[in-house]
Amino acid sequence: MGLDMYLTATKYVGRWNHCDEAEKKAYDTITKAIGLEGHVCEGAPSLNVEIMLCYWRKANAIHKWFVDNVQNGDDNCGRYYVSREKLHELLTLCQQVLASKDTGELPPQAGFFFGSTAIDDWYWDDLKDTIDQLQAVLGNEKFAKLDFYYQSSW
C-alpha cells in the first residue's frame, strides 16, 4: 500500500466514414488486438485509448501540487484533467526548487501511506524524476494534442 500517482493521456480513435484511412486502420488494429473486432457497436465506431505517461510512488510533494493546482484542494483519488500549461508550471517549479534548494513552494505532504515528509534524497530524486518524465511528455510533439489526466490512489 502507498501513494501511487499516474499521469495518463487519452487519444480518440474513430472508424466513422469521414475518418481518414490511417485512423480507421488504427481502430481496426486496436479492436483486433483486444479481441473485440466485430463486437463493437456499429452505430458508434470510436474508441478512447488511454496511455500511462508518468508514474510516481510516494512523491507526496508532487501529489500535493496536483491536489492544490489541479484538484481544487480535493484529495479524493479522482481523475482530473490537467492542461499542458499546468504540466509546464509543475516542470518549471521542480526545476526552480531543485536549483534553489528552497522547498517552500513545493513542500512535502503528510498522509496515510504517503511516505516520508523529510527533505532528503528521496525528495530530491522525486523532483528529478518529475522533471525527466515531464520533459519527455512535453517535448514529444506526438503528445501535443492529447488530453492529460492525473489520478492517485492509496
N, C-alpha and C positions, 0 to 999 in steps of 0.2 A: 504494500500500500504506500501511497505517497502522491505528491502533486505531480501529475503528468500534464503536459501542455502541448497543444498542437496548433499549427498554422496550416490550414488547408486552402485549396483553391478549387473552384468549380469551373467546368467548361461545358457549355451546351453543345450537343451533337444532334443534328436533325436528319431525318430521312424524307422530309417533305419534297414534293415535286419541284419546288423553287430552290431547293438546296443544291449547291454545286456537287459535282461528282465526287470530289475528294471527301466532302463531309458525309455523303451517302455511303461511300466505301468505309469510312471510319465507323459509322453507325453499324454497318453490317459486320465489320470485323469485331467490334466490341460485343454485340449481341451474340455472335457465334462463340466468342471466347468465354463468355459467361454462361453458355448453354441456354440462351433464350432466343436463339434465332427462330423466327417464325412464330414466336409466342408473345410478342409484344403487340399491344393494341394497334391495329392498322389505322385507326382514326386519329391517333396522336403519336406519330413515329418520331419520338425525340427522347434523348437521354440527358441527364446532367451527370457528368463524370467528376468525381471528387478525388483530388490528389493531395496526399500529405507532403507539404513542402518543408516544414520545420518541426522539430520536436525538442522539447526541453524536459528535464527531470529535476524537480525541486528547485527551479530557478525562481525563487519566490519574489525577488525584486522585479524581475521581468513580468511575472504574473501580476504583481501589484500595479505595475504601469498599465497593463491591459485593462485591469479592473477599473482603475481611475480614469483612463483616457478613452476607452472603447465601450466599457460596460456600464457607464454612468454610476460607478460605485457599487454595483450589484454583483457580488461574488457568489454566483449560483451554479457554476458548471454549465451554463448555457452556451449556445453557439451564437457568436456575434460577428457581424460584418465588420471588416477592417479595410479602410481605404489605403491606397498606395501612399497617400500623403502621411497617414498615421504611421505606416511602416517606416517611411523616411524619417519621421520625427524620432521614432524609437532608435533607429540606427544612429542618427546624429547624436542623440543623448548618450547612448552607450559609448560612442567614440569620445565624446567630451568628458564623461565621467572617468573613462579609462586613462585619458591623457592628464586630467587634472587631479585625479585621486580624490575628488570631492564627491562623496556619495549622497549628499543632501538631496539631490534631485532624483535619485534612484535608490531609495532606502530598501533594505530587506523587509519582508513582512512575515510576522509570525502567523502560524495557523496549524491546525491539526494535520499532521503528516507533511508539513511544508518544508521541513529540513531546517538547517541552522540559520540563525539570523546574524551570525558573526560576519564581519568584513574580513574574509580570509581568502585563501587561494581559490576555494570553490566559488566565491562571489565573483572574483575577477575572471575566472575561467568561464562563468556563465555569461559575462559581458562579451568576452572574446568570441565565444560560441555564437552568441546572438548576432554579433557583427558579421561573422563569417556566413551564417545562414541567411541573414537579410541581404547581404551584398550579393549572394548567389541568386536569390529570388529577384531582387530589384534590378540586378544587372543583366538579367536574361530577357531579351525582347519577346521571347515566346510566352512569357508570363504577363506581358503588358496589358492584355485585355481580359485577364481572368478576374473573378471576384474572389476576394480573400476572406477567410473566416478564422476566428480564434475560439478555441474551446479548451477548457481544463477539466480535469477530473481528479478526485482523490478518494 
